[in-house]
């Protein structure tokens, strides 16, 4: 047995009525057309929705970018202001440091002057003490000579002779006079014996 397949649209209608056949063919032709229109409309709606979402996303991105730029500009300007303030403060500190260094140098020079003056005063004080001691020895020699104590006078003359550098000029003259008196006293005592 053999079967032969036929296309449905090529089949002849079983209905005797030709009007019904025409209606069916019209419906068949309308269905593919309406499906195509429906698909095209859906495709158009999808494209519109995609384009709207794209433009909305672009608008949101541009707003976010604008906000970021404003923040960047604000932070940058604040950073530059801070840098300027720090530079000004640094210059003030450098100037203050220079002034303090000058004061330190002045004070060190003053300290050196005072140390030199103190050394000079100490030397002068020592020489004055030596002179006072020498004058005291001369006075002791003079009183020993006045008392006639030759032993004490001899001892004082020896001490004064060792320190003649510390005697003032008029003290040297007095010493020479007292020594001459001592020599006369010794000679006169030696002649008396």
ChimeraX attribute file (.defattr): number of C-alpha atoms within 10 A of each C-alpha:
attribute: neighborCount
match mode: 1-to-1
recipient: residues
	/A:1	3
	/A:2	4
	/A:3	5
	/A:4	6
	/A:5	6
	/A:6	9
	/A:7	8
	/A:8	8
	/A:9	9
	/A:10	7
	/A:11	8
	/A:12	11
	/A:13	12
	/A:14	8
	/A:15	9
	/A:16	9
	/A:17	9
	/A:18	11
	/A:19	9
	/A:20	12
	/A:21	15
	/A:22	11
	/A:23	11
	/A:24	12
	/A:25	12
	/A:26	11
	/A:27	12
	/A:28	12
	/A:29	11
	/A:30	12
	/A:31	12
	/A:32	11
	/A:33	12
	/A:34	11
	/A:35	11
	/A:36	12
	/A:37	12
	/A:38	12
	/A:39	12
	/A:40	12
	/A:41	12
	/A:42	12
	/A:43	12
	/A:44	12
	/A:45	12
	/A:46	12
	/A:47	12
	/A:48	12
	/A:49	12
	/A:50	12
	/A:51	12
	/A:52	12
	/A:53	12
	/A:54	12
	/A:55	12
	/A:56	12
	/A:57	12
	/A:58	12
	/A:59	12
	/A:60	12
	/A:61	12
	/A:62	12
	/A:63	12
	/A:64	12
	/A:65	12
	/A:66	12
	/A:67	12
	/A:68	12
	/A:69	12
	/A:70	12
	/A:71	12
	/A:72	12
	/A:73	12
	/A:74	12
	/A:75	12
	/A:76	12
	/A:77	12
	/A:78	12
	/A:79	12
	/A:80	12
	/A:81	12
	/A:82	12
	/A:83	12
	/A:84	12
	/A:85	12
	/A:86	12
	/A:87	12
	/A:88	12
	/A:89	12
	/A:90	12
	/A:91	12
	/A:92	12
	/A:93	12
	/A:94	12
	/A:95	12
	/A:96	12
	/A:97	12
	/A:98	12
	/A:99	12
	/A:100	12
	/A:101	12
	/A:102	12
	/A:103	12
	/A:104	12
	/A:105	12
	/A:106	12
	/A:107	12
	/A:108	12
	/A:109	12
	/A:110	12
	/A:111	12
	/A:112	12
	/A:113	12
	/A:114	12
	/A:115	12
	/A:116	12
	/A:117	12
	/A:118	12
	/A:119	12
	/A:120	12
	/A:121	12
	/A:122	12
	/A:123	12
	/A:124	12
	/A:125	12
	/A:126	13
	/A:127	16
	/A:128	15
	/A:129	13
	/A:130	17
	/A:131	19
	/A:132	15
	/A:133	16
	/A:134	23
	/A:135	20
	/A:136	12
	/A:137	18
	/A:138	22
	/A:139	15
	/A:140	15
	/A:141	25
	/A:142	21
	/A:143	14
	/A:144	18
	/A:145	20
	/A:146	11
	/A:147	10
	/A:148	14
	/A:149	12
	/A:150	18
	/A:151	11
	/A:152	14
	/A:153	24
	/A:154	18
	/A:155	12
	/A:156	17
	/A:157	20
	/A:158	10
	/A:159	13
	/A:160	21
	/A:161	12
	/A:162	9
	/A:163	14
	/A:164	15
	/A:165	14
	/A:166	20
	/A:167	23
	/A:168	17
	/A:169	11
	/A:170	9
	/A:171	16
	/A:172	18
	/A:173	12
	/A:174	17
	/A:175	24
	/A:176	13
	/A:177	13
	/A:178	19
	/A:179	18
	/A:180	12
	/A:181	14
	/A:182	21
	/A:183	14
	/A:184	12
	/A:185	15
	/A:186	15
	/A:187	12
	/A:188	11
	/A:189	11
	/A:190	9
	/A:191	8
	/A:192	7
	/A:193	6
